[in-house]
Amino acid sequence: MLHGRNPTHGTELCTVVETMYSLETLEHITGNVKYADAIERVAYNALPAQITAAYSGRQYFQEANQVTISEGDRNFTTAYKNAVCYGLLTGYPCCTVNMHQGWPKFVENLWLATPDNGLAAMLYAPNEVTAKVANGKKVSIDEQTDYPFKGNINFTIHTSQPVAFPLHLRIPGWEKKAQISINGKMYSHPKGDQMAVIKRTWKNGDQVEVHLPMEIRTNRWFENSLGVERGPLVYALKIPGKWNKLGEEDSVPVWGVKPQAPWNYGLVINHKDIASSFQVNVDSNRPDYPWTDKNAPVQITATGKRIPSWNLYNHYAGPLPHSPVRSYKPKEKITLIPYGSTTLRVAEFPVILNN
């Protein structure tokens, strides 16, 4: 969904929302961890990046390497020259009527009932659920967390009387080894890509803590480029942008965004220890709305070099150089932030040769 054959080709907003709904349906039917992982990948990355913070505008298409937002033809098929611009009517109008479904349906699928009369925490986010378990006994579970930016998830059980039921906890496929504690005592160290099940009699005030160490991961994409991930989040180059009103459609503004800093960076990587190439900085205070470049709760510092031959082409980041790429430019510190917090971005990076 976020990375494709060509990072300059667009992903449609309706496709984002519909993909989430399809995955949520598959999650209901199968209970498969992989579908829940995919839901979070879309919801915590692609969905917020395509919609303005005030929900007053959206893109029809978004690009993984999106370094400018302007009107004009691009090298992928679309009938609209303003398909990547922000507005309510840019591109097809179906996105405007569908975009509001993403978050509510995500919330609806945080918890599922299980065939053994228990509850399953399938997706992670701050919430409180009230449900019937065992033989129809009512319980409430308060979930406190700064996920997806941090890996600690705390559950508090509220019940009027002791009740026995299984609590299923998703351990994501990207996690190597999680930690689960109950009332402050270590309970288990489950591996990733499974549901960890706790069967016990729960009392009012019992607490469960899940710790998911979020290690830096990298993967290869188009033209052997490098993607950077941590937990469920994809990270991208932070590119400051200036918003410009391009016009109106039916009295609704259409917005473009111009980059205010260089974007054509390749990553300098220590191939013997890739994680050492990145320094993670997590803000202790998470803002109410984290999906803007100014509010991003996590920043990753990396080293990059500019690639002079990589420039704009036909209104987008022109052909991605095949990695590894030679550059004689000086090394610079660059900042990566969550993809969902970006407007302009590079998410698929060329890798610099011989460093």
N, C-alpha and C positions, 0 to 999 in steps of 0.2 A: 504494500500500500504506500509506504513512504519512499522506498527505493525501487527503481524500475530499470528497464533496459537503457533508458536515456533520462538523466535527471532533469533535463529541461522540458520534457514532455509533461503535459498537465494531468492532474488528478481532479476529477469533478467532485464538487461538494455533495451532490446527490449520491454519488457513488460511495463517499465516505459514510454518510448516514445509512444508506441501504446496506452497505457491508457490515456495519455494526449490528443492524437488525438481523441480518442473516446469521451472523456469528452468534448472536444472543439466542436465536432459535435453535441452532446446533448445540449450544451449551445446554439448553433445557433438555434436549433429546438425549444427549450422550453423556453429559457431565464431564467431558474431556477437558483436561487442563489446557491443552493447546489452543482451544477455541477461546477460553478466557484470557489467555496470554495475548491472543490476537486482538480481542476486544479492547484491552487496555492499550495496546500499541496504537490502535487507531484513535481511540478516545483521548488519550493523553498526549498525542502528537499532532495528527492531521486535523482533527476537529477544531481545536481552539485556534490553530494557525490560520484558518480560512475565514474566520469571523472576527469582526471588530469587537473590542472590549465592551462597547455599549450595545452590541447586537443591533446596530443601525446600518450595517453593511456587511457584505460577504463577497467572496470571489466565486466565479463559476469554476475556474481552474486554479490550482496551485501547483508550484514547481518545487522539486526537492532542492535544486540550485536556482533560487529565485533572487536575482541580484538587482532587478529593477522591475517596477510595475508601471506599465504604460500601455497606451493604445497602439495597435499595430498588428500586422500579420506575424505569425510565428511558424516555426517549422513543425507544427503538428496540426492536425485537421480540426478546425473550428470555424463556424460561420460568423463569429463575432470578433471584431478587432479589440474589444474591451473585455475579453473573457477573463483576463487575470486582474482586472481593475476591481476595486471595492465599490459596491453599490448595492441597491436592492433589486435592480433589474438588469444588471450586466450578465451577458450570457442568457441562457434559458431561465425563465421565471420559476421553474420547478424548484430550484435551490432555495428560493425565498420562502416557499411554503413548506419545505422539508427540513430546513436547517434547525428548527426549534425542537425536532424530535430527538436529536442526538443525546443530550444530557438527561432528559427525563427517562428515556428508555434505558440508559446506562444505569441510572439509580434503581430502576425497577428490577434490574438483574444483579444487584450486588449480592443478594442472598437467594438461595434456592432451598426448598424443602427436599428431603432425601427419603428414599424408600424405607429406611430403617427408623423412620419417625424422628429424625434429627434435623439439623440445619447445616447448610454448607455456605461458608464465606467464599464466594467464587471470584469476586472483584473487590479490590481494596480502595476505600475512601472513607472519610469521616461520616458517620451515620449512626442512627439508632433504629433497630428493628424490633418489632413485637410480633410474635408468632406462637402457634400452638405446636407443642412437641409431645413425645411420649403418648399418653392416652388423652390428648386434648388439653394438656396443662399449658397455661400461658406463661411465657418468659419474655423478657426484654434483654437485648444485648446492646450496650453502648460501645461503639468503636471509635477510638481516638487515635489519630495518626496524621503525620505530615506526608504520607505516601501520595504521590509517586516520587517525591523529592528525597524522602528519607525512608529507611527500611524498617523502622519500628512501628508495630501495629499492636495496640492494646485493646483488649476486650474486657468489659465488666458485665457479669451476669446479674440480672435482677429477677428474682423470683420470690413469690410469697411463701413458698415451702420448698424443701429439697426435692429435686426432680432429676431422674436419670434419663439422659439422652446423649446420643453421639454428636459431637461437634466436629465438622469436617472443615479443614483449613487448606486452601490451595497453596501449594509451594510451586512458584512459577518455574517454567522450564529453563529460564536464564539463570536460576539460582543453583549454585553448586551444593551448598550445605546450609540449611537454615537452623535456627535455634528456637525452641518452644519452651517456655517456662509457665508454670501454674502457681499462682500465689507466691511468686518470688523464687520458686525452686525449679531447677532445670528438669525438664520432662523428656525432651528428645531432640535429636539432631537429624531431621529428615532431609533426604536429598531432593533435588528439584524434579519437576515434571511429575508430580503426584499429589493426591489429596491425603494429607495427614489427618488421621481420625483419632479423636480423644473420646473414649467411652468412660463415663464416670457419673456419679451422682453430684449434681451441681447445687451449691448453696448460694443464698443471696450474698452478693458482694465478691464472689469468686472472680479472680482475674487471670486472664491468659495473655501472655505477651509473645508475639511472633517477631523474631528479628531476622531480616533478610539482608545480609551483607551485599551491598551494591558495588560490585567490582566493575572497573572499566572493561568493556569488551570492544573489539573492532571486527569488522567484516569487510569483505571485498564486493564491489559492485561494478557498475558500467566502466569500461576502460581500465579495469583493475584499480579503481578508486577506492578510498577507505572511508567507511562509515564508523562513527564513534557512538557507543551506547553505554548506558549505565542504568541498571534496573530496567523498568519498562520504557525509559525515555531515550529517544534519539537526540543527539546533540548536534548543533550547527553553529557556524560562524556568526557572531553577533555583528550585524552591519547597521549602523545608525542610518535612519532614512528621514527624508523631508516629504511630508504629505502635501500634495498639490491637487486642487480641485480642477478637474479636467472638463467639467461640464455638468449637464443634468439630463436625466431621463425621466419624463413625467414629473418634473419638479423635485426629483430626488438626486442629490449630488453623486457624481462619479469621481472616485479618487484614484490618483496614481501616487507612487512613492519613488523618489530618486535616492540613490545611495549617497551618503555624505562621507564615506571613507572607502579606501581600497577594499576589494573583495577577492582579487585573483591570487589567493594564497594556496600553496601546497603545504602539506604537513611534513615536518622533520621528525622522524620516528627512530627510536632506539629499537631495532628489530629483535635484539636479544632479550629485551625486557620492555615490551610495548607499554605496559601500565605506567612505567617510570617516565614516559613521555608526557604524562598528563598530571596536573595538580588540581584536585577537586576542592572547591570552596563552597560550603553549605551555609546559607544564612540561617541563624538561629530563630529568626522571626519570619514566619511565612505570611505574606500579605493575603488579604481576603481574595484578591484576584491576581493570581501569579502569572497569567498568560500574556504578559507584555515584556518587551526587552528591558524596561526599567524595573519591573517587579520580579524578574526571574530569580527564584530562591537559590538556584545552584549555578555556579560559574565554573568552568573548567579552563585552566590556563594551559596553553600548548605553545609549541614553537612552530613558526611557519616561515616560508620564504615566498615572496611574490614571484609570479610567473609572467614576465612581460608579454609573452606571445598569446596569453589567454585573455581575450577581450570580449566585449559585447559583440554579438552578431545577430542581426535581425530581431532586436528587442529582447534578447536573452543572453545568458552566459554561453557564449559560443563554444564550439566543439570542445568537449572535455579532453585535455591531453591524456594520452595513455601513460599510466604509471609503470616504472618510475620516471620522473621528469628531472632534467638537469636545470638548476637555476644558480646564477652567480650573484644574485641579490643577497643582502645581509639577512641574517636571522632576525626575526622579530617575535615578541610575545603577542599571541593572539588569544581572544576570548571566545569560548564556546558556551552557549546557553541552550536550555531545552528547546527543541524544535517548535513546540507548541507556543513558546513565548516569542517567537520571531515573526517578523513581517518579511524582511529581506534576509537571505541566508545562503550559505553553502553547506550542504549536508553530505555531499559526496566529494571528498577531497582527493586531488592528485597527491601522490607521495613523492617527496624530493629524493633524488638520487645522490648517493655518496656523501653522507653526513655523519 
